Amino acid sequence: MGHSFEVLHLIQSLDPQTGGVCSAVKLLHDAMLRRGIKSRISDNPMVKVNHREEWIIAHGLWQWPGRVARSFGNPYLVYPHGMLDPWFKKTYPFKHFKKQLYWWAIQGKILRDAHAVCFTTQEEQALAQKTFFSYQANEVVTGLGVKEPPPQTPEQTGKFYQQFPKLKGRKMLLYLGRFHPKKGVDNLIRAWCQREQKGEEVLVLAGPLEKGSDWINNLKDLAKEDSSIHWTGMLGGDLKWSALRLADSMILPSHQENYGMVVAEACSVGLPVYLTDKVNLWREIIDAGAGAVEVDTLEGIQKMVNKWTVCDHTKLSLAAKNCFTERLHISRTTERLIEVMKRSPI
């Protein structure tokens, strides 16, 4: 059934290299179109609204989308996409001081005047309240998510093992993401090298390997003594979905992660996930019984790795799939947004 809503998504950049916000907006846009909602995306600050009833969704903070959304006079929503996480306050105190000044002048008013500020998880909502002085917002947890995964084919599997023959028949613990200090991959490598039981397991580190990156060179130095650590480079398309389907579990050792789209993708194919409590989806994963959670210290990651080596993941796999269907499917987010717009008549 169609809806009378029209939605304009405002985003700073549509370049996929800018990170997860871009892919999240595109997923949300596509899900709205499938539900009969007229949806469009713009990364142009000079964009115009179609009419006074068009809803605006400003994605992200600190840039032009929020200012433009507020200037139209149309009803608007704001998705902070993790940009109110206090981790940034602790890690970059000088930047935070400048942001606090901007908050008082402009950003705080954008959130205050929005019909709703949409959070992807309960954890993100709770953390957001602790970051800036004079915080005022009509908060809702709408979630986020991914669409159904592509169907599995023998060609996918064959292509993966053709490219990575040493992984065939091995029990894989998969990390899939960027290599950035906040991702905690250094702790993961240390924990892996010190694990209690060593068998045929392999740690697969999949992500873009930027040439000349000091951080990646440091990680490779940490890993060089252990031949069971495999670097694949960035995986996309069939290779990414094959990795998610062929792995035994996924691990995300981050110090800060607003949502973790890759967690939703893992659950969509029934892949159990091991997370730190700094990945904001951790409550949803624990409630669903779809994985395990520890603190984001070396000791916490060691507990995760040692638990993984002895755990049977049959039940976790089924729970992960159910978690995707019930909590992490993008259609659920669209339903919640429709309810928010219905409750705010214009």
Contacts in CASP RR format, 6 or more apart in sequence:
PFRMAT RR
TARGET T0000
AUTHOR 0000-0000-0000
METHOD contacts of the structure
MODEL  1
MGHSFEVLHLIQSLDPQTGGVCSAVKLLHDAMLRRGIKSRISDNPMVKVN
HREEWIIAHGLWQWPGRVARSFGNPYLVYPHGMLDPWFKKTYPFKHFKKQ
LYWWAIQGKILRDAHAVCFTTQEEQALAQKTFFSYQANEVVTGLGVKEPP
PQTPEQTGKFYQQFPKLKGRKMLLYLGRFHPKKGVDNLIRAWCQREQKGE
EVLVLAGPLEKGSDWINNLKDLAKEDSSIHWTGMLGGDLKWSALRLADSM
ILPSHQENYGMVVAEACSVGLPVYLTDKVNLWREIIDAGAGAVEVDTLEG
IQKMVNKWTVCDHTKLSLAAKNCFTERLHISRTTERLIEVMKRSPI
1 36 0 8 1.000
2 35 0 8 1.000
2 36 0 8 1.000
2 37 0 8 1.000
3 35 0 8 1.000
3 36 0 8 1.000
3 37 0 8 1.000
3 338 0 8 1.000
5 37 0 8 1.000
5 38 0 8 1.000
5 55 0 8 1.000
5 338 0 8 1.000
5 341 0 8 1.000
6 37 0 8 1.000
6 38 0 8 1.000
6 39 0 8 1.000
6 50 0 8 1.000
6 51 0 8 1.000
6 53 0 8 1.000
6 54 0 8 1.000
6 55 0 8 1.000
7 32 0 8 1.000
7 37 0 8 1.000
7 38 0 8 1.000
7 39 0 8 1.000
7 40 0 8 1.000
7 54 0 8 1.000
7 55 0 8 1.000
7 56 0 8 1.000
7 57 0 8 1.000
8 39 0 8 1.000
8 40 0 8 1.000
8 41 0 8 1.000
8 42 0 8 1.000
8 47 0 8 1.000
8 49 0 8 1.000
8 50 0 8 1.000
8 54 0 8 1.000
8 55 0 8 1.000
8 56 0 8 1.000
8 57 0 8 1.000
9 25 0 8 1.000
9 28 0 8 1.000
9 29 0 8 1.000
9 39 0 8 1.000
9 40 0 8 1.000
9 41 0 8 1.000
9 42 0 8 1.000
9 57 0 8 1.000
9 59 0 8 1.000
10 42 0 8 1.000
10 43 0 8 1.000
10 47 0 8 1.000
10 56 0 8 1.000
10 57 0 8 1.000
10 58 0 8 1.000
10 59 0 8 1.000
10 64 0 8 1.000
10 65 0 8 1.000
10 66 0 8 1.000
10 68 0 8 1.000
10 69 0 8 1.000
11 21 0 8 1.000
11 22 0 8 1.000
11 25 0 8 1.000
11 41 0 8 1.000
11 42 0 8 1.000
11 43 0 8 1.000
11 59 0 8 1.000
11 60 0 8 1.000
11 65 0 8 1.000
12 18 0 8 1.000
12 21 0 8 1.000
12 43 0 8 1.000
12 59 0 8 1.000
12 60 0 8 1.000
12 63 0 8 1.000
12 64 0 8 1.000
12 65 0 8 1.000
13 22 0 8 1.000
13 43 0 8 1.000
14 22 0 8 1.000
14 41 0 8 1.000
14 43 0 8 1.000
15 22 0 8 1.000
16 22 0 8 1.000
16 23 0 8 1.000
20 81 0 8 1.000
20 261 0 8 1.000
21 59 0 8 1.000
21 60 0 8 1.000
21 81 0 8 1.000
23 261 0 8 1.000
24 59 0 8 1.000
24 81 0 8 1.000
24 144 0 8 1.000
24 145 0 8 1.000
24 259 0 8 1.000
24 261 0 8 1.000
25 41 0 8 1.000
25 59 0 8 1.000
26 41 0 8 1.000
27 144 0 8 1.000
27 145 0 8 1.000
27 146 0 8 1.000
27 147 0 8 1.000
27 330 0 8 1.000
28 57 0 8 1.000
28 144 0 8 1.000
28 330 0 8 1.000
28 333 0 8 1.000
28 334 0 8 1.000
28 337 0 8 1.000
29 39 0 8 1.000
29 40 0 8 1.000
29 41 0 8 1.000
30 147 0 8 1.000
30 330 0 8 1.000
31 147 0 8 1.000
31 330 0 8 1.000
31 331 0 8 1.000
31 333 0 8 1.000
31 334 0 8 1.000
32 39 0 8 1.000
32 334 0 8 1.000
32 337 0 8 1.000
33 39 0 8 1.000
34 331 0 8 1.000
35 331 0 8 1.000
35 334 0 8 1.000
35 338 0 8 1.000
37 334 0 8 1.000
37 338 0 8 1.000
45 64 0 8 1.000
45 65 0 8 1.000
45 68 0 8 1.000
47 68 0 8 1.000
49 56 0 8 1.000
49 72 0 8 1.000
49 74 0 8 1.000
52 73 0 8 1.000
52 74 0 8 1.000
52 346 0 8 1.000
53 74 0 8 1.000
53 75 0 8 1.000
53 346 0 8 1.000
54 74 0 8 1.000
55 74 0 8 1.000
55 75 0 8 1.000
55 76 0 8 1.000
55 77 0 8 1.000
55 341 0 8 1.000
56 68 0 8 1.000
56 69 0 8 1.000
56 72 0 8 1.000
56 74 0 8 1.000
56 75 0 8 1.000
56 76 0 8 1.000
56 77 0 8 1.000
57 69 0 8 1.000
57 76 0 8 1.000
57 77 0 8 1.000
57 78 0 8 1.000
57 79 0 8 1.000
57 118 0 8 1.000
58 65 0 8 1.000
58 66 0 8 1.000
58 68 0 8 1.000
58 69 0 8 1.000
58 76 0 8 1.000
58 77 0 8 1.000
58 78 0 8 1.000
58 79 0 8 1.000
58 110 0 8 1.000
58 114 0 8 1.000
59 65 0 8 1.000
59 79 0 8 1.000
59 81 0 8 1.000
60 66 0 8 1.000
60 78 0 8 1.000
60 79 0 8 1.000
60 80 0 8 1.000
60 81 0 8 1.000
60 83 0 8 1.000
61 78 0 8 1.000
61 80 0 8 1.000
61 83 0 8 1.000
61 84 0 8 1.000
61 107 0 8 1.000
61 110 0 8 1.000
62 83 0 8 1.000
62 99 0 8 1.000
62 102 0 8 1.000
62 107 0 8 1.000
66 76 0 8 1.000
66 78 0 8 1.000
66 110 0 8 1.000
67 106 0 8 1.000
67 110 0 8 1.000
69 76 0 8 1.000
69 78 0 8 1.000
69 110 0 8 1.000
69 114 0 8 1.000
70 76 0 8 1.000
70 109 0 8 1.000
70 110 0 8 1.000
70 113 0 8 1.000
70 114 0 8 1.000
74 346 0 8 1.000
75 115 0 8 1.000
75 341 0 8 1.000
75 344 0 8 1.000
75 346 0 8 1.000
76 114 0 8 1.000
76 115 0 8 1.000
77 114 0 8 1.000
77 115 0 8 1.000
77 116 0 8 1.000
77 117 0 8 1.000
77 118 0 8 1.000
77 337 0 8 1.000
77 340 0 8 1.000
78 110 0 8 1.000
78 111 0 8 1.000
78 114 0 8 1.000
78 116 0 8 1.000
78 117 0 8 1.000
78 118 0 8 1.000
79 117 0 8 1.000
79 118 0 8 1.000
79 120 0 8 1.000
80 111 0 8 1.000
80 117 0 8 1.000
80 119 0 8 1.000
80 124 0 8 1.000
80 128 0 8 1.000
81 120 0 8 1.000
81 258 0 8 1.000
81 259 0 8 1.000
82 120 0 8 1.000
82 124 0 8 1.000
82 128 0 8 1.000
82 258 0 8 1.000
82 259 0 8 1.000
82 280 0 8 1.000
83 258 0 8 1.000
84 124 0 8 1.000
84 127 0 8 1.000
84 128 0 8 1.000
84 131 0 8 1.000
84 132 0 8 1.000
85 124 0 8 1.000
85 127 0 8 1.000
85 128 0 8 1.000
85 131 0 8 1.000
85 256 0 8 1.000
85 258 0 8 1.000
86 127 0 8 1.000
86 130 0 8 1.000
86 131 0 8 1.000
87 182 0 8 1.000
87 255 0 8 1.000
87 256 0 8 1.000
87 278 0 8 1.000
88 95 0 8 1.000
88 96 0 8 1.000
88 131 0 8 1.000
88 256 0 8 1.000
89 96 0 8 1.000
89 131 0 8 1.000
91 182 0 8 1.000
91 256 0 8 1.000
99 107 0 8 1.000
99 132 0 8 1.000
100 132 0 8 1.000
100 133 0 8 1.000
103 132 0 8 1.000
103 133 0 8 1.000
103 134 0 8 1.000
104 133 0 8 1.000
104 134 0 8 1.000
107 132 0 8 1.000
108 132 0 8 1.000
108 134 0 8 1.000
108 135 0 8 1.000
108 136 0 8 1.000
111 117 0 8 1.000
111 135 0 8 1.000
111 136 0 8 1.000
111 137 0 8 1.000
112 136 0 8 1.000
112 137 0 8 1.000
114 137 0 8 1.000
114 138 0 8 1.000
115 138 0 8 1.000
115 340 0 8 1.000
115 344 0 8 1.000
116 138 0 8 1.000
116 139 0 8 1.000
116 140 0 8 1.000
116 340 0 8 1.000
116 344 0 8 1.000
117 128 0 8 1.000
117 137 0 8 1.000
117 138 0 8 1.000
117 139 0 8 1.000
117 140 0 8 1.000
118 140 0 8 1.000
118 141 0 8 1.000
118 142 0 8 1.000
118 143 0 8 1.000
118 337 0 8 1.000
118 340 0 8 1.000
119 125 0 8 1.000
119 128 0 8 1.000
119 139 0 8 1.000
119 140 0 8 1.000
119 141 0 8 1.000
119 142 0 8 1.000
119 143 0 8 1.000
120 141 0 8 1.000
120 142 0 8 1.000
120 143 0 8 1.000
120 144 0 8 1.000
120 258 0 8 1.000
120 259 0 8 1.000
120 280 0 8 1.000
121 141 0 8 1.000
121 143 0 8 1.000
121 258 0 8 1.000
121 259 0 8 1.000
121 280 0 8 1.000
121 281 0 8 1.000
121 283 0 8 1.000
121 284 0 8 1.000
122 141 0 8 1.000
122 283 0 8 1.000
123 280 0 8 1.000
123 281 0 8 1.000
123 282 0 8 1.000
123 283 0 8 1.000
124 141 0 8 1.000
124 258 0 8 1.000
124 259 0 8 1.000
124 280 0 8 1.000
125 139 0 8 1.000
125 141 0 8 1.000
127 280 0 8 1.000
128 135 0 8 1.000
128 137 0 8 1.000
128 139 0 8 1.000
129 135 0 8 1.000
140 336 0 8 1.000
140 340 0 8 1.000
141 336 0 8 1.000
142 333 0 8 1.000
142 336 0 8 1.000
142 337 0 8 1.000
142 340 0 8 1.000
143 332 0 8 1.000
143 333 0 8 1.000
143 336 0 8 1.000
144 259 0 8 1.000
144 261 0 8 1.000
144 264 0 8 1.000
144 328 0 8 1.000
144 330 0 8 1.000
144 333 0 8 1.000
145 259 0 8 1.000
145 261 0 8 1.000
145 264 0 8 1.000
145 328 0 8 1.000
145 329 0 8 1.000
145 330 0 8 1.000
145 332 0 8 1.000
145 333 0 8 1.000
146 261 0 8 1.000
146 264 0 8 1.000
146 265 0 8 1.000
146 268 0 8 1.000
146 324 0 8 1.000
146 328 0 8 1.000
146 329 0 8 1.000
146 330 0 8 1.000
147 329 0 8 1.000
147 330 0 8 1.000
147 331 0 8 1.000
148 268 0 8 1.000
148 329 0 8 1.000
149 241 0 8 1.000
149 244 0 8 1.000
149 265 0 8 1.000
149 268 0 8 1.000
149 269 0 8 1.000
150 238 0 8 1.000
150 241 0 8 1.000
152 241 0 8 1.000
152 245 0 8 1.000
152 269 0 8 1.000
155 238 0 8 1.000
156 238 0 8 1.000
156 241 0 8 1.000
156 242 0 8 1.000
156 245 0 8 1.000
157 242 0 8 1.000
157 245 0 8 1.000
157 246 0 8 1.000
158 242 0 8 1.000
159 238 0 8 1.000
159 239 0 8 1.000
159 242 0 8 1.000
160 167 0 8 1.000
160 238 0 8 1.000
160 239 0 8 1.000
160 242 0 8 1.000
160 243 0 8 1.000
160 246 0 8 1.000
161 167 0 8 1.000
161 168 0 8 1.000
163 239 0 8 1.000
164 230 0 8 1.000
164 232 0 8 1.000
166 202 0 8 1.000
166 230 0 8 1.000
167 202 0 8 1.000
167 204 0 8 1.000
167 230 0 8 1.000
167 246 0 8 1.000
169 200 0 8 1.000
170 200 0 8 1.000
170 201 0 8 1.000
170 202 0 8 1.000
171 200 0 8 1.000
171 201 0 8 1.000
171 202 0 8 1.000
171 248 0 8 1.000
172 201 0 8 1.000
172 202 0 8 1.000
172 203 0 8 1.000
172 204 0 8 1.000
172 243 0 8 1.000
172 246 0 8 1.000
172 247 0 8 1.000
172 248 0 8 1.000
173 192 0 8 1.000
173 201 0 8 1.000
173 202 0 8 1.000
173 203 0 8 1.000
173 204 0 8 1.000
173 247 0 8 1.000
173 248 0 8 1.000
173 249 0 8 1.000
173 250 0 8 1.000
173 251 0 8 1.000
173 274 0 8 1.000
173 305 0 8 1.000
173 308 0 8 1.000
174 204 0 8 1.000
174 206 0 8 1.000
174 243 0 8 1.000
174 244 0 8 1.000
174 247 0 8 1.000
174 249 0 8 1.000
174 250 0 8 1.000
174 251 0 8 1.000
174 271 0 8 1.000
175 185 0 8 1.000
175 188 0 8 1.000
175 203 0 8 1.000
175 204 0 8 1.000
175 205 0 8 1.000
175 206 0 8 1.000
175 250 0 8 1.000
175 251 0 8 1.000
175 252 0 8 1.000
175 253 0 8 1.000
176 206 0 8 1.000
176 207 0 8 1.000
176 235 0 8 1.000
176 240 0 8 1.000
176 243 0 8 1.000
176 244 0 8 1.000
176 250 0 8 1.000
176 262 0 8 1.000
176 266 0 8 1.000
177 183 0 8 1.000
177 206 0 8 1.000
177 207 0 8 1.000
177 262 0 8 1.000
178 207 0 8 1.000
178 208 0 8 1.000
179 185 0 8 1.000
179 205 0 8 1.000
179 207 0 8 1.000
179 208 0 8 1.000
179 209 0 8 1.000
179 210 0 8 1.000
179 213 0 8 1.000
179 215 0 8 1.000
179 216 0 8 1.000
179 219 0 8 1.000
180 215 0 8 1.000
181 215 0 8 1.000
181 255 0 8 1.000
182 254 0 8 1.000
182 255 0 8 1.000
182 256 0 8 1.000
182 257 0 8 1.000
183 252 0 8 1.000
183 253 0 8 1.000
183 254 0 8 1.000
183 255 0 8 1.000
183 257 0 8 1.000
184 253 0 8 1.000
184 254 0 8 1.000
184 255 0 8 1.000
184 296 0 8 1.000
184 301 0 8 1.000
185 205 0 8 1.000
185 219 0 8 1.000
185 253 0 8 1.000
186 218 0 8 1.000
186 219 0 8 1.000
186 222 0 8 1.000
187 253 0 8 1.000
187 296 0 8 1.000
187 297 0 8 1.000
187 298 0 8 1.000
187 301 0 8 1.000
188 203 0 8 1.000
188 251 0 8 1.000
188 253 0 8 1.000
188 301 0 8 1.000
188 305 0 8 1.000
189 203 0 8 1.000
189 219 0 8 1.000
189 222 0 8 1.000
189 223 0 8 1.000
189 226 0 8 1.000
189 229 0 8 1.000
190 222 0 8 1.000
190 298 0 8 1.000
190 301 0 8 1.000
191 298 0 8 1.000
191 300 0 8 1.000
191 301 0 8 1.000
191 302 0 8 1.000
191 304 0 8 1.000
191 305 0 8 1.000
192 203 0 8 1.000
192 226 0 8 1.000
192 228 0 8 1.000
192 229 0 8 1.000
192 305 0 8 1.000
193 222 0 8 1.000
193 223 0 8 1.000
193 225 0 8 1.000
193 226 0 8 1.000
194 302 0 8 1.000
195 302 0 8 1.000
195 305 0 8 1.000
195 306 0 8 1.000
195 309 0 8 1.000
196 306 0 8 1.000
196 309 0 8 1.000
197 306 0 8 1.000
197 309 0 8 1.000
197 310 0 8 1.000
198 228 0 8 1.000
201 228 0 8 1.000
201 309 0 8 1.000
202 228 0 8 1.000
202 229 0 8 1.000
202 230 0 8 1.000
203 228 0 8 1.000
203 229 0 8 1.000
203 230 0 8 1.000
204 230 0 8 1.000
204 232 0 8 1.000
204 243 0 8 1.000
204 247 0 8 1.000
205 219 0 8 1.000
205 223 0 8 1.000
205 229 0 8 1.000
205 230 0 8 1.000
205 231 0 8 1.000
205 232 0 8 1.000
206 231 0 8 1.000
206 232 0 8 1.000
206 233 0 8 1.000
206 234 0 8 1.000
206 235 0 8 1.000
206 240 0 8 1.000
206 243 0 8 1.000
207 232 0 8 1.000
207 233 0 8 1.000
207 234 0 8 1.000
207 235 0 8 1.000
208 233 0 8 1.000
208 234 0 8 1.000
209 216 0 8 1.000
209 231 0 8 1.000
209 233 0 8 1.000
209 234 0 8 1.000
210 216 0 8 1.000
220 231 0 8 1.000
223 229 0 8 1.000
223 231 0 8 1.000
232 239 0 8 1.000
232 243 0 8 1.000
235 243 0 8 1.000
241 269 0 8 1.000
244 250 0 8 1.000
244 265 0 8 1.000
244 266 0 8 1.000
244 269 0 8 1.000
244 271 0 8 1.000
245 269 0 8 1.000
245 271 0 8 1.000
247 271 0 8 1.000
248 272 0 8 1.000
248 308 0 8 1.000
248 313 0 8 1.000
249 271 0 8 1.000
249 272 0 8 1.000
249 273 0 8 1.000
249 274 0 8 1.000
249 291 0 8 1.000
249 308 0 8 1.000
249 313 0 8 1.000
249 316 0 8 1.000
250 262 0 8 1.000
250 263 0 8 1.000
250 266 0 8 1.000
250 271 0 8 1.000
250 272 0 8 1.000
250 273 0 8 1.000
250 274 0 8 1.000
251 273 0 8 1.000
251 274 0 8 1.000
251 275 0 8 1.000
251 304 0 8 1.000
251 305 0 8 1.000
251 308 0 8 1.000
252 260 0 8 1.000
252 262 0 8 1.000
252 263 0 8 1.000
252 273 0 8 1.000
252 274 0 8 1.000
252 275 0 8 1.000
252 276 0 8 1.000
252 279 0 8 1.000
253 276 0 8 1.000
253 296 0 8 1.000
253 301 0 8 1.000
253 304 0 8 1.000
254 275 0 8 1.000
254 276 0 8 1.000
254 278 0 8 1.000
254 279 0 8 1.000
254 296 0 8 1.000
255 276 0 8 1.000
255 278 0 8 1.000
255 296 0 8 1.000
256 278 0 8 1.000
257 278 0 8 1.000
257 279 0 8 1.000
257 280 0 8 1.000
257 281 0 8 1.000
258 280 0 8 1.000
259 280 0 8 1.000
259 281 0 8 1.000
260 279 0 8 1.000
260 280 0 8 1.000
260 281 0 8 1.000
263 273 0 8 1.000
263 275 0 8 1.000
263 279 0 8 1.000
263 281 0 8 1.000
263 285 0 8 1.000
263 328 0 8 1.000
264 281 0 8 1.000
264 324 0 8 1.000
264 328 0 8 1.000
266 272 0 8 1.000
266 273 0 8 1.000
266 320 0 8 1.000
267 273 0 8 1.000
267 285 0 8 1.000
267 290 0 8 1.000
267 320 0 8 1.000
267 321 0 8 1.000
267 323 0 8 1.000
267 324 0 8 1.000
267 328 0 8 1.000
268 321 0 8 1.000
268 324 0 8 1.000
268 328 0 8 1.000
268 329 0 8 1.000
269 321 0 8 1.000
270 317 0 8 1.000
270 318 0 8 1.000
270 320 0 8 1.000
270 321 0 8 1.000
270 324 0 8 1.000
271 317 0 8 1.000
271 320 0 8 1.000
272 290 0 8 1.000
272 291 0 8 1.000
272 292 0 8 1.000
272 313 0 8 1.000
272 316 0 8 1.000
272 317 0 8 1.000
272 319 0 8 1.000
272 320 0 8 1.000
273 285 0 8 1.000
273 290 0 8 1.000
273 291 0 8 1.000
273 320 0 8 1.000
274 291 0 8 1.000
274 292 0 8 1.000
274 293 0 8 1.000
274 294 0 8 1.000
274 304 0 8 1.000
274 307 0 8 1.000
274 308 0 8 1.000
275 281 0 8 1.000
275 282 0 8 1.000
275 285 0 8 1.000
275 291 0 8 1.000
275 292 0 8 1.000
275 293 0 8 1.000
276 282 0 8 1.000
276 293 0 8 1.000
276 294 0 8 1.000
276 295 0 8 1.000
276 296 0 8 1.000
276 300 0 8 1.000
276 301 0 8 1.000
277 293 0 8 1.000
277 294 0 8 1.000
277 295 0 8 1.000
277 296 0 8 1.000
278 296 0 8 1.000
281 328 0 8 1.000
282 293 0 8 1.000
284 323 0 8 1.000
284 327 0 8 1.000
284 328 0 8 1.000
285 291 0 8 1.000
285 293 0 8 1.000
285 323 0 8 1.000
286 293 0 8 1.000
288 319 0 8 1.000
288 320 0 8 1.000
288 322 0 8 1.000
288 323 0 8 1.000
288 326 0 8 1.000
288 327 0 8 1.000
289 316 0 8 1.000
289 319 0 8 1.000
289 323 0 8 1.000
290 316 0 8 1.000
290 319 0 8 1.000
290 320 0 8 1.000
290 322 0 8 1.000
290 323 0 8 1.000
291 316 0 8 1.000
291 319 0 8 1.000
291 320 0 8 1.000
292 304 0 8 1.000
292 307 0 8 1.000
292 308 0 8 1.000
292 311 0 8 1.000
294 300 0 8 1.000
294 301 0 8 1.000
294 303 0 8 1.000
294 304 0 8 1.000
326 332 0 8 1.000
END
